[in-house]
Amino acid sequence: MATPTERPSEYFGKQLSQLLEHIDKLELIADNQMWTLPKYREPLFIR
């Protein structure tokens, strides 16, 4: 968990950031048929 000098929001913000890095990499290598969730870049280009 968070260290005594670190607020929980700072700790979980770092953890979320690390998780998103891994997800971003997976989105690039996963086939669209296997990745059923919308990819992060897709909603940016929906008309």
LOVO-835464 format. One record per atom (N, C-alpha, C, O): residue number from 1; residue in one letter; atom name; x, y, z. Coordinates in pm, whole numbers. Layout:
+-----+---+----+--------+--------+--------+
|   k | r |  a |      X |      Y |      Z |
+-----+---+----+--------+--------+--------+
| NUM | A | CA |      X |      Y |      Z |
...
+-----+---+----+--------+--------+--------+
This chain:
+-----+---+----+--------+--------+--------+
|   k | r |  a |      X |      Y |      Z |
+-----+---+----+--------+--------+--------+
|   1 | M |  N |     85 |   -119 |      0 |
|   1 | M | CA |      0 |      0 |      0 |
|   1 | M |  C |     88 |    124 |      0 |
|   1 | M |  O |    209 |    118 |    -23 |
|   2 | A |  N |     23 |    236 |     27 |
|   2 | A | CA |     95 |    362 |     27 |
|   2 | A |  C |    193 |    368 |    143 |
|   2 | A |  O |    168 |    315 |    251 |
|   3 | T |  N |    304 |    433 |    118 |
|   3 | T | CA |    402 |    452 |    225 |
|   3 | T |  C |    353 |    564 |    316 |
|   3 | T |  O |    264 |    639 |    278 |
|   4 | P |  N |    409 |    576 |    436 |
|   4 | P | CA |    364 |    681 |    529 |
|   4 | P |  C |    376 |    822 |    472 |
|   4 | P |  O |    299 |    910 |    511 |
|   5 | T |  N |    470 |    843 |    382 |
|   5 | T | CA |    487 |    978 |    325 |
|   5 | T |  C |    409 |    998 |    196 |
|   5 | T |  O |    408 |   1108 |    140 |
|   6 | E |  N |    344 |    895 |    150 |
|   6 | E | CA |    274 |    901 |     22 |
|   6 | E |  C |    123 |    890 |     44 |
|   6 | E |  O |     76 |    800 |    113 |
|   7 | R |  N |     50 |    981 |    -14 |
|   7 | R | CA |    -97 |    975 |     -3 |
|   7 | R |  C |   -149 |    860 |    -88 |
|   7 | R |  O |    -90 |    828 |   -190 |
|   8 | P |  N |   -259 |    799 |    -47 |
|   8 | P | CA |   -315 |    688 |   -126 |
|   8 | P |  C |   -343 |    726 |   -272 |
|   8 | P |  O |   -322 |    646 |   -362 |
|   9 | S |  N |   -389 |    848 |   -295 |
|   9 | S | CA |   -418 |    889 |   -433 |
|   9 | S |  C |   -291 |    893 |   -517 |
|   9 | S |  O |   -295 |    862 |   -636 |
|  10 | E |  N |   -178 |    931 |   -456 |
|  10 | E | CA |    -51 |    932 |   -529 |
|  10 | E |  C |     -7 |    789 |   -560 |
|  10 | E |  O |     40 |    760 |   -671 |
|  11 | Y |  N |    -22 |    701 |   -463 |
|  11 | Y | CA |     17 |    561 |   -482 |
|  11 | Y |  C |    -65 |    497 |   -593 |
|  11 | Y |  O |    -10 |    435 |   -684 |
|  12 | F |  N |   -197 |    511 |   -585 |
|  12 | F | CA |   -283 |    446 |   -684 |
|  12 | F |  C |   -270 |    513 |   -819 |
|  12 | F |  O |   -290 |    447 |   -922 |
|  13 | G |  N |   -239 |    641 |   -823 |
|  13 | G | CA |   -215 |    707 |   -950 |
|  13 | G |  C |    -95 |    647 |  -1021 |
|  13 | G |  O |    -98 |    628 |  -1142 |
|  14 | K |  N |     11 |    618 |   -946 |
|  14 | K | CA |    130 |    555 |  -1004 |
|  14 | K |  C |     97 |    414 |  -1052 |
|  14 | K |  O |    141 |    373 |  -1160 |
|  15 | Q |  N |     21 |    341 |   -973 |
|  15 | Q | CA |    -14 |    203 |  -1011 |
|  15 | Q |  C |    -99 |    203 |  -1138 |
|  15 | Q |  O |    -78 |    121 |  -1226 |
|  16 | L |  N |   -194 |    295 |  -1146 |
|  16 | L | CA |   -280 |    303 |  -1264 |
|  16 | L |  C |   -199 |    340 |  -1387 |
|  16 | L |  O |   -222 |    287 |  -1495 |
|  17 | S |  N |   -106 |    429 |  -1370 |
|  17 | S | CA |    -21 |    471 |  -1481 |
|  17 | S |  C |     59 |    351 |  -1535 |
|  17 | S |  O |     71 |    334 |  -1656 |
|  18 | Q |  N |    114 |    271 |  -1445 |
|  18 | Q | CA |    189 |    153 |  -1487 |
|  18 | Q |  C |     99 |     52 |  -1557 |
|  18 | Q |  O |    139 |     -9 |  -1656 |
|  19 | L |  N |    -21 |     35 |  -1506 |
|  19 | L | CA |   -116 |    -57 |  -1568 |
|  19 | L |  C |   -152 |    -11 |  -1709 |
|  19 | L |  O |   -159 |    -92 |  -1802 |
|  20 | L |  N |   -175 |    118 |  -1726 |
|  20 | L | CA |   -211 |    170 |  -1857 |
|  20 | L |  C |    -98 |    154 |  -1958 |
|  20 | L |  O |   -124 |    135 |  -2077 |
|  21 | E |  N |     25 |    163 |  -1913 |
|  21 | E | CA |    139 |    139 |  -2003 |
|  21 | E |  C |    132 |     -2 |  -2062 |
|  21 | E |  O |    154 |    -21 |  -2182 |
|  22 | H |  N |    103 |   -100 |  -1977 |
|  22 | H | CA |     94 |   -239 |  -2024 |
|  22 | H |  C |    -26 |   -258 |  -2117 |
|  22 | H |  O |    -16 |   -328 |  -2217 |
|  23 | I |  N |   -137 |   -197 |  -2084 |
|  23 | I | CA |   -256 |   -209 |  -2168 |
|  23 | I |  C |   -231 |   -146 |  -2304 |
|  23 | I |  O |   -271 |   -203 |  -2406 |
|  24 | D |  N |   -166 |    -31 |  -2308 |
|  24 | D | CA |   -134 |     33 |  -2435 |
|  24 | D |  C |    -50 |    -58 |  -2524 |
|  24 | D |  O |    -73 |    -66 |  -2645 |
|  25 | K |  N |     46 |   -126 |  -2465 |
|  25 | K | CA |    130 |   -218 |  -2542 |
|  25 | K |  C |     49 |   -336 |  -2593 |
|  25 | K |  O |     66 |   -378 |  -2708 |
|  26 | L |  N |    -40 |   -389 |  -2509 |
|  26 | L | CA |   -124 |   -501 |  -2551 |
|  26 | L |  C |   -216 |   -462 |  -2666 |
|  26 | L |  O |   -238 |   -541 |  -2758 |
|  27 | E |  N |   -271 |   -340 |  -2662 |
|  27 | E | CA |   -358 |   -295 |  -2769 |
|  27 | E |  C |   -288 |   -294 |  -2904 |
|  27 | E |  O |   -350 |   -321 |  -3007 |
|  28 | L |  N |   -160 |   -265 |  -2903 |
|  28 | L | CA |    -85 |   -259 |  -3028 |
|  28 | L |  C |    -56 |   -396 |  -3086 |
|  28 | L |  O |    -47 |   -411 |  -3208 |
|  29 | I |  N |    -41 |   -497 |  -3000 |
|  29 | I | CA |     -3 |   -629 |  -3053 |
|  29 | I |  C |   -120 |   -727 |  -3063 |
|  29 | I |  O |   -110 |   -828 |  -3131 |
|  30 | A |  N |   -231 |   -697 |  -2995 |
|  30 | A | CA |   -344 |   -790 |  -2997 |
|  30 | A |  C |   -426 |   -772 |  -3125 |
|  30 | A |  O |   -452 |   -661 |  -3170 |
|  31 | D |  N |   -467 |   -883 |  -3181 |
|  31 | D | CA |   -553 |   -882 |  -3298 |
|  31 | D |  C |   -690 |   -825 |  -3261 |
|  31 | D |  O |   -739 |   -848 |  -3150 |
|  32 | N |  N |   -751 |   -753 |  -3351 |
|  32 | N | CA |   -882 |   -691 |  -3323 |
|  32 | N |  C |   -989 |   -795 |  -3289 |
|  32 | N |  O |  -1081 |   -766 |  -3213 |
|  33 | Q |  N |   -977 |   -915 |  -3345 |
|  33 | Q | CA |  -1074 |  -1020 |  -3315 |
|  33 | Q |  C |  -1062 |  -1067 |  -3171 |
|  33 | Q |  O |  -1161 |  -1110 |  -3111 |
|  34 | M |  N |   -944 |  -1060 |  -3115 |
|  34 | M | CA |   -921 |  -1104 |  -2977 |
|  34 | M |  C |   -947 |   -992 |  -2876 |
|  34 | M |  O |   -987 |  -1018 |  -2763 |
|  35 | W |  N |   -924 |   -866 |  -2919 |
|  35 | W | CA |   -940 |   -752 |  -2830 |
|  35 | W |  C |  -1080 |   -695 |  -2854 |
|  35 | W |  O |  -1100 |   -614 |  -2944 |
|  36 | T |  N |  -1175 |   -738 |  -2773 |
|  36 | T | CA |  -1315 |   -700 |  -2797 |
|  36 | T |  C |  -1351 |   -563 |  -2741 |
|  36 | T |  O |  -1456 |   -508 |  -2775 |
|  37 | L |  N |  -1267 |   -507 |  -2658 |
|  37 | L | CA |  -1293 |   -374 |  -2603 |
|  37 | L |  C |  -1250 |   -267 |  -2702 |
|  37 | L |  O |  -1160 |   -291 |  -2782 |
|  38 | P |  N |  -1312 |   -150 |  -2698 |
|  38 | P | CA |  -1263 |    -43 |  -2785 |
|  38 | P |  C |  -1121 |     -5 |  -2746 |
|  38 | P |  O |  -1089 |      8 |  -2628 |
|  39 | K |  N |  -1037 |     13 |  -2845 |
|  39 | K | CA |   -901 |     56 |  -2818 |
|  39 | K |  C |   -903 |    205 |  -2788 |
|  39 | K |  O |   -992 |    277 |  -2832 |
|  40 | Y |  N |   -805 |    250 |  -2713 |
|  40 | Y | CA |   -801 |    388 |  -2667 |
|  40 | Y |  C |   -809 |    486 |  -2784 |
|  40 | Y |  O |   -876 |    589 |  -2773 |
|  41 | R |  N |   -742 |    457 |  -2893 |
|  41 | R | CA |   -737 |    551 |  -3006 |
|  41 | R |  C |   -866 |    551 |  -3090 |
|  41 | R |  O |   -892 |    646 |  -3163 |
|  42 | E |  N |   -946 |    445 |  -3080 |
|  42 | E | CA |  -1065 |    434 |  -3165 |
|  42 | E |  C |  -1172 |    539 |  -3138 |
|  42 | E |  O |  -1226 |    595 |  -3233 |
|  43 | P |  N |  -1206 |    568 |  -3013 |
|  43 | P | CA |  -1311 |    671 |  -2992 |
|  43 | P |  C |  -1272 |    808 |  -3045 |
|  43 | P |  O |  -1359 |    892 |  -3068 |
|  44 | L |  N |  -1144 |    833 |  -3064 |
|  44 | L | CA |  -1101 |    961 |  -3114 |
|  44 | L |  C |  -1141 |    983 |  -3261 |
|  44 | L |  O |  -1149 |   1097 |  -3308 |
|  45 | F |  N |  -1165 |    874 |  -3332 |
|  45 | F | CA |  -1191 |    885 |  -3477 |
|  45 | F |  C |  -1331 |    839 |  -3516 |
|  45 | F |  O |  -1359 |    823 |  -3635 |
|  46 | I |  N |  -1418 |    819 |  -3421 |
|  46 | I | CA |  -1556 |    780 |  -3452 |
|  46 | I |  C |  -1632 |    905 |  -3494 |
|  46 | I |  O |  -1626 |   1009 |  -3428 |
|  47 | R |  N |  -1703 |    894 |  -3604 |
|  47 | R | CA |  -1782 |   1009 |  -3654 |
|  47 | R |  C |  -1922 |   1005 |  -3604 |
|  47 | R |  O |  -2001 |   1094 |  -3636 |
+-----+---+----+--------+--------+--------+
